[in-house]
Amino acid sequence: MGRLPDDAFAQYMTMGPERSYESLAGRLKVDKRTITRLAAKEHWQERLAKIEAEARSRLDDKLAEGIEAVNARHIKTLRVIQAKALQTLQSYPLDSAMDAVRALDIAIKHERVILGEPSERTAVSVEEVIKREYQRWMGPSDDESDGWGAPPESPAPPASSSDGLDEEADDEDGAVAP
């Protein structure tokens, strides 16, 4: 059996997700117990966990930077569109500048969404959902709807009673005869 190289941990790391002490032992032509002892002495598992956590953190940072860059680029583009739309509105009569009005409206809405503010439609939609859910969970409203705009289901007619009375026994005002 050979002596372990100084870079045994680095070799273990480069093995990727398929890494194991046994496969490293085979690669280095040593006994698995030799690798296990060195790994315990040098805290390979703790080091590996720390390295993976740091890599995830750096990746998260890069992803966040990427999202920020995309948002900044979109904001810049939307502001150019807004400026062009405003220039167009200033130079044309309002009835012939509707394309500029639409472009400005779209750019403003998208800018608000990127900046984390709700667009008008989103704000109304959320409000409507909250009201609908409240009505649904709190029971029928004053107009006897089920919260979804439909009237509640009619209760099933009562089963015939066992006391011998039936509907024909009702008198003229709807009361049941004794």
Secondary structure, 3 states (H helix, E strand, C coil): CCCCCCCHHHHHHHCHHHCCHHHHHHHHCCCHHHHHHHHHHHCHHHHHHHHHHHHHHHHHHHHHHHHHHHHHHHHHHHHHHHHHHHHHHHHCCHHHCHHHHHHHHHHHHHHHHHCCCCCHHHHHHHHHHHHHHHHHHHCCCCCCCCCCCCCCCCCCCCCCCCCCCCHHHECCCCCECC
